[in-house]
């Protein structure tokens, strides 16, 4: 399964639609940005929960959650 199919299946699960609908009707930029937004929400939630743990509990969590799963950058920053 390539990366676009993975993103489509992930979003289809979140949006309760068929993956084929995404793959057939969405543009690649739309797929990537939507995937990034949903993945970042989940990643940020896990990161915030991790930061609320006491230091001893944090030491047991491996690997440390990332704040953002997909980094969006402006063209000027590249």
C-alpha atoms as a printed R data frame, in Angstrom:
   type eleno elety resid chain resno       x      y      z
1  ATOM     1    CA   UNK     A     1   0.000  0.000  0.000
2  ATOM     2    CA   UNK     A     2   1.473  3.341 -0.969
3  ATOM     3    CA   UNK     A     3   1.361  6.508  1.103
4  ATOM     4    CA   UNK     A     4  -1.700  7.948 -0.674
5  ATOM     5    CA   UNK     A     5  -3.743  4.815 -0.030
6  ATOM     6    CA   UNK     A     6  -2.657  4.857  3.609
7  ATOM     7    CA   UNK     A     7  -3.767  8.476  3.967
8  ATOM     8    CA   UNK     A     8  -7.065  7.765  2.182
9  ATOM     9    CA   UNK     A     9  -7.876  4.796  4.439
10 ATOM    10    CA   UNK     A    10  -6.997  6.827  7.531
11 ATOM    11    CA   UNK     A    11  -9.237  9.723  6.469
12 ATOM    12    CA   UNK     A    12 -12.049  7.449  5.335
13 ATOM    13    CA   UNK     A    13 -12.101  5.928  8.810
14 ATOM    14    CA   UNK     A    14 -12.192  9.377 10.418
15 ATOM    15    CA   UNK     A    15 -14.834 10.784  8.071
16 ATOM    16    CA   UNK     A    16 -16.958  7.609  7.777
17 ATOM    17    CA   UNK     A    17 -16.724  7.512  3.990
18 ATOM    18    CA   UNK     A    18 -15.326  5.007  1.499
19 ATOM    19    CA   UNK     A    19 -11.582  5.269  0.709
20 ATOM    20    CA   UNK     A    20 -12.426  5.014 -3.007
21 ATOM    21    CA   UNK     A    21 -14.416  8.246 -2.717
22 ATOM    22    CA   UNK     A    22 -11.300 10.022 -1.493
23 ATOM    23    CA   UNK     A    23  -8.982  8.428 -4.039
24 ATOM    24    CA   UNK     A    24 -11.356  9.111 -6.941
25 ATOM    25    CA   UNK     A    25 -12.612 12.599 -6.078
26 ATOM    26    CA   UNK     A    26  -9.928 14.384 -4.036
27 ATOM    27    CA   UNK     A    27  -6.831 16.121 -5.339
28 ATOM    28    CA   UNK     A    28  -3.424 15.134 -3.955
29 ATOM    29    CA   UNK     A    29  -2.921 18.483 -2.146
30 ATOM    30    CA   UNK     A    30  -6.380 18.169 -0.587
31 ATOM    31    CA   UNK     A    31  -5.557 14.648  0.589
32 ATOM    32    CA   UNK     A    32  -2.203 15.648  2.066
33 ATOM    33    CA   UNK     A    33  -3.460 18.755  3.878
34 ATOM    34    CA   UNK     A    34  -6.525 17.010  5.292
35 ATOM    35    CA   UNK     A    35  -4.448 14.046  6.424
36 ATOM    36    CA   UNK     A    36  -1.945 16.426  8.032
37 ATOM    37    CA   UNK     A    37  -4.637 18.292  9.933
38 ATOM    38    CA   UNK     A    38  -6.238 15.127 11.342
39 ATOM    39    CA   UNK     A    39  -2.900 13.471 12.142
40 ATOM    40    CA   UNK     A    40  -1.629 16.641 13.837
41 ATOM    41    CA   UNK     A    41  -4.707 16.841 16.053
42 ATOM    42    CA   UNK     A    42  -4.112 13.307 17.321
43 ATOM    43    CA   UNK     A    43  -0.379 13.808 17.683
44 ATOM    44    CA   UNK     A    44  -0.831 17.084 19.544
45 ATOM    45    CA   UNK     A    45  -3.347 15.491 21.900
46 ATOM    46    CA   UNK     A    46  -0.912 12.675 22.763
47 ATOM    47    CA   UNK     A    47   1.913 15.195 23.177
48 ATOM    48    CA   UNK     A    48  -0.149 17.327 25.594
49 ATOM    49    CA   UNK     A    49  -1.174 14.273 27.616
50 ATOM    50    CA   UNK     A    50   2.484 13.254 27.810
51 ATOM    51    CA   UNK     A    51   3.450 16.715 29.113
52 ATOM    52    CA   UNK     A    52   0.839 16.466 31.878
53 ATOM    53    CA   UNK     A    53   2.438 13.311 33.297
54 ATOM    54    CA   UNK     A    54   4.784 13.504 36.246
55 ATOM    55    CA   UNK     A    55   8.493 13.127 35.376
56 ATOM    56    CA   UNK     A    56   8.705  9.505 36.614
57 ATOM    57    CA   UNK     A    57   5.788  8.438 34.426
58 ATOM    58    CA   UNK     A    58   7.243 10.343 31.447
59 ATOM    59    CA   UNK     A    59  10.475  8.375 31.735
60 ATOM    60    CA   UNK     A    60   8.522  5.154 31.140
61 ATOM    61    CA   UNK     A    61   6.944  6.380 27.882
62 ATOM    62    CA   UNK     A    62   8.994  5.314 24.878
63 ATOM    63    CA   UNK     A    63   9.147  6.876 22.347
64 ATOM    64    CA   UNK     A    64   8.244 10.398 23.358
65 ATOM    65    CA   UNK     A    65   5.205 11.628 21.358
66 ATOM    66    CA   UNK     A    66   5.846 14.209 18.672
67 ATOM    67    CA   UNK     A    67   4.026 17.517 18.937
68 ATOM    68    CA   UNK     A    68   3.107 17.422 15.240
69 ATOM    69    CA   UNK     A    69   2.958 14.432 12.919
70 ATOM    70    CA   UNK     A    70   3.074 16.482  9.709
71 ATOM    71    CA   UNK     A    71   5.062 19.707  9.583
72 ATOM    72    CA   UNK     A    72   3.555 22.398  7.385
73 ATOM    73    CA   UNK     A    73   5.982 25.036  6.195
74 ATOM    74    CA   UNK     A    74   5.591 28.144  4.142
75 ATOM    75    CA   UNK     A    75   7.424 28.269  0.837
76 ATOM    76    CA   UNK     A    76   9.502 31.194  2.143
77 ATOM    77    CA   UNK     A    77  10.801 29.030  5.020
78 ATOM    78    CA   UNK     A    78  12.298 26.389  2.721
